[in-house]
Amino acid sequence: MLQQPVFPSRRLNSRVETPEGVWVYWRRNGIDETSRVRDVSLGGLFVETAKSGAADSTAKVDFLVQEGQIRTDAVVRHVEPGRGLGLKFTAVSDGDRRHLAALMNRFRSLSRKAPNAF
């Protein structure tokens, strides 16, 4: 039997896939955009956008969620042209971090109830 090599993740925080209705309003390079969030962690998120971005460009991100205000500063760390951008959070207030943790807990509980319930 062949074994697949296991590569350790560089990621410090585990990602959680988001349901269809999770969106962020964000500003990068003076341009405002609203995008669907594909996945999120305490350290960052992946947003769907057709617009390309440069790695290391900065952004301000506002989540549009029921848990309350979540505002972050972020930097582009991963670019998938035509698909989206991976953003790493660079600043999150304590209050917003609590709301982010609550948001992730909600998504985790949804995925435990039904694997395809999103």
Phi, psi and omega in degrees: 000134177277139177253138176280137176293146179255122179254127179293144179280141174278350185289129180276334182237138180288144179270152176234127175292146182254151174291171184305327190269022181258120185229156173232150171256127184216156182233128179218130180055038178076006181248128177271143180210151172244129185222151174284141177267123179278314176207163184213152172219177176292346182256349181172192181203166173242123179251142176278127175202141177279343181283137178281160178217158178265136175302145180077001174285152184260159181211156170247131187237132175237119178282144177251079186223162182286343183290345181119185184297128171226109178240135181222157165259146184213167176228142179288124180244341184215132181239125172240095184309132180079351181244310180165191185228141172264123182246135175258129178291134177249340178205129176216128179292161180302316180296317179292326178296322176297318178294322178296317178297319178296320178299312180295322177298321178297315180295320179296319180293325177296318183289332177286327183291315180208119185306328181244032185279354181293000000 
